[in-house]
Amino acid sequence: MNIDNKLLPLGSVVLLKDGMQKLVVVGRGALYEDQTTGKDTFADYMGAIYPTGINPETTIFFQHENIDKVIFKGYSDEEEDRFLEIYGEWKENIGNENLDGNQTPETFGF
């Protein structure tokens, strides 16, 4: 599957550029503490190794542009469409804010 600029739904399975392990998308719009810098960092996706699933020690955070290939696209409906609208607005605003640990992540109304 080709990559477009649209954020992938939960459950999508991807390969990252130079990656050898499939990842399943388990979260989007993640704020996490970068272990090398100690600063809060934004990522488009939170992934788990496929097929084993979520393990806090192997959770991978990555950006949309890091995806090389979409193996499977997850479920999408009208709620997904609404999420993408809100996410786009939120992502624009987060670039204007300082991620210094004082920010509370959005829940997108869910």
LINNORFEN-V559708 format. One record per helix or strand. SS is the DSSP state (H for helix, E for strand). FROM is the first residue (numbers start at 0). LEN is the number of residues. If there is no record, write none. Layout:
ss=SS from=FROM len=LEN
ss=SS from=FROM len=LEN
This chain:
ss=E from=12 len=4
ss=E from=22 len=11
ss=E from=39 len=10
ss=E from=52 len=1
ss=E from=59 len=3
ss=H from=63 len=3
ss=E from=66 len=6
ss=H from=77 len=17
